[in-house]
Every structure is written in structure tokens, then in C-alpha cells.
Amino acid sequence: MFKERYKVLESSLLELRHLFSLNENLSHYRQHFDEVLNANEFEIALHALCDFLLEPTTPNVGPDEINKIGTLHENMGLDDDCAATLRAKSGVTPE
């Protein structure tokens, strides 16, 4: 059961990895993401992605990506404001 859950989380995070290409100047975030993802530290990987996306020089993402990030937070039982902050930065209204 845990292995299956880990695979789903890992797959969901990998689906969002392409977002790091939005700002190649901040490639250290992608490196950190990859390292912690390889160590099955999914919460840290997700927050590395959020921190990257919240950088002022990183272009905004759309509602689909933000919703996926919000769903990942819910699936991991994380109660923080990452998705809300991303919505505010991107000017996306909640569904």
C-alpha cells in the first residue's frame, strides 16, 4: 500500500518537473528537487517546486498546474498556503 502511494506521489511530482524550465537561471531548485525526490522526500520536493514558482523572476503558471500542486498538498496532508500564494501571484481565482 505504501509503495503504491509513493509511486503515485512520485509520478505526480515528476509530471510537474517540467515547470523548472520556466527559469533556467534558478536551476539549483531543480537540482534540489531531483535530489530530495530520489530520496523519497516528497514534501520537501513539493516545497522546492513551490519555492521556485514563487520566485519573482519565475513566470506565472496556469490554473491547471496550481490545481495539481494544491491536490498534491491535500494528498500529502499538508496544510499550508502554497497553492493560495501561487494563485495570488498568478492572478488565478480559486475554483
C-alpha positions as CSV (number, residue, x, y, z in Angstrom):
1,M,0.0,0.0,0.0
2,F,2.8,2.5,0.9
3,K,4.7,1.6,-2.3
4,E,1.7,2.3,-4.4
5,R,1.1,5.7,-2.6
6,Y,4.8,6.6,-3.1
7,K,4.6,5.7,-6.8
8,V,1.6,8.0,-7.2
9,L,3.2,10.9,-5.4
10,E,6.4,10.5,-7.3
11,S,4.6,10.3,-10.6
12,S,2.6,13.4,-9.8
13,L,5.7,15.3,-8.8
14,L,7.5,14.2,-12.0
15,E,4.6,15.5,-14.1
16,L,5.3,19.0,-12.7
17,R,9.1,18.8,-13.1
18,H,9.0,20.5,-16.5
19,L,8.0,23.7,-14.8
20,F,11.6,24.2,-13.7
21,S,12.3,25.1,-17.4
22,L,10.4,28.4,-16.9
23,N,13.6,29.9,-15.3
24,E,16.9,28.2,-16.1
25,N,18.7,30.9,-14.0
26,L,17.3,29.1,-10.9
27,S,18.5,25.6,-11.8
28,H,19.6,24.9,-8.3
29,Y,15.9,24.4,-7.4
30,R,15.6,21.6,-10.0
31,Q,18.8,20.0,-8.6
32,H,17.4,20.1,-5.1
33,F,14.1,18.8,-6.3
34,D,15.7,15.9,-8.0
35,E,17.9,15.0,-5.0
36,V,15.1,15.0,-2.5
37,L,12.7,13.2,-4.9
38,N,15.3,10.5,-5.3
39,A,15.4,10.2,-1.5
40,N,11.5,9.9,-1.4
41,E,11.3,13.2,0.4
42,F,8.1,14.2,-1.4
43,E,7.1,17.1,0.9
44,I,10.5,18.7,0.5
45,A,10.4,18.2,-3.3
46,L,7.0,19.8,-3.5
47,H,8.1,22.7,-1.5
48,A,11.2,23.1,-3.6
49,L,8.9,23.4,-6.6
50,C,6.6,25.9,-4.8
51,D,9.6,28.0,-3.7
52,F,10.9,28.0,-7.3
53,L,7.5,29.1,-8.7
54,L,7.1,31.8,-6.1
55,E,10.4,33.4,-7.0
56,P,9.7,36.9,-8.5
57,T,11.7,36.1,-11.6
58,T,9.9,32.8,-12.4
59,P,6.9,33.3,-14.8
60,N,3.5,32.6,-13.5
61,V,1.9,29.2,-14.0
62,G,-1.7,28.5,-15.0
63,P,-4.6,27.2,-13.0
64,D,-4.1,23.5,-14.1
65,E,-0.6,23.5,-12.6
66,I,-1.7,25.3,-9.5
67,N,-4.6,22.8,-9.0
68,K,-2.2,19.9,-9.3
69,I,0.0,21.5,-6.7
70,G,-3.0,22.0,-4.4
71,T,-4.1,18.4,-4.9
72,L,-0.6,17.2,-4.1
73,H,-0.7,19.2,-0.8
74,E,-4.1,17.6,0.0
75,N,-2.9,14.1,-0.8
76,M,0.2,14.6,1.5
77,G,-1.9,16.1,4.2
78,L,-0.1,19.4,4.1
79,D,-2.0,22.4,5.3
80,D,-0.1,25.5,4.1
81,D,-0.8,28.4,1.8
82,C,1.4,27.4,-1.2
83,A,-1.4,26.9,-3.7
84,A,-3.2,30.1,-2.5
85,T,0.0,32.1,-2.7
86,L,0.6,30.7,-6.2
87,R,-2.9,31.7,-7.2
88,A,-2.4,35.2,-5.9
89,K,1.0,35.6,-7.7
90,S,-0.6,34.3,-11.0
91,G,-3.8,36.2,-10.6
92,V,-5.8,32.9,-10.8
93,T,-9.1,32.8,-8.9
94,P,-9.9,29.7,-6.9
95,E,-12.3,27.2,-8.3
